[in-house]
C-alpha cells in the first residue's frame, strides 16, 4: 500500500435534525479497524439535540478527531455546508457519507485501499426497510453485536426483506474491472463516495447555487469527469447501511438536473457558486 497507509482521510458526514441516526453513524465510525482518519460533520442547521450529541462524542473521543461544522437553518443548503466542512477538513482524501448511513468496521480501510490518483470512488449501499430501520434506531436490533456485518447475516436479512440486497457486502478483488466504466457518473452517490481533496478543490467544490433536494452530488461528479477525473467502482468492497427515511421534497430537482445535463454536454468544470465564491453568509 505504500504511502496510502499514512494518508490522512477526512470522513465528511452530512446531517440535519436526525440525532438518532447520527448517533449510530458516529458510533460505527469510532469502531473502525483503521483509525487514521478524522470525522467532519456537515450540519445543515440542526437543533440543540444534535449539537449535544456531537459534543458528547467529542468529549468521549476514542482518539478519532470529530469536528462540527454548522450553519443556520435557511432551508435545504447541503451543498454549502459540505463545502464548509471540506474546506475545514485536514485530510488529503475525502470520503462523503450521509448522517443516516451506518458503516461496517472496515469501511475506512476499504476506501483507503481503493484510493488512487486520477479517480473518484463510487461506493455502494444497502437500504433498510422502514420497520427494520425502526428496530435499529430503537435498539431492538444491535448493529454492533458480533456477526451483524457478516455476509450470512446480511443474506438472511435480505431474504427477510429487512434490507433490499446483500451483494454489496460480498468482498471480491475486481482488479482492473473497477475501472471498466470510467464515466459512469450515475453510479456515484452522495451517501458513499471518495475523492482526492486536490480534485475537489480544483473544481471548486459542490455548487452552492443548488438549493433544495437533488442534483448537487451528480453535478460535482460531472464536473470532476469534465476535469479529467475518472470513476472507479467500489462495488463489493465499500458499502454503507442506509437507514430508511421519508423522501425529501423534490420541488427543485427538475431545475437542478437540467443544469447537471447541460454541464455534461458543455464540459463545464466550475460551479456557479463554489468554495471560492462563498461570502460566508
Order of alpha helices (4+ residues) and beta strands (2+ residues): beta-alpha-beta-alpha-beta-alpha-beta-beta-alpha-beta-beta-alpha-alpha-beta-alpha-alpha-beta-beta-alpha
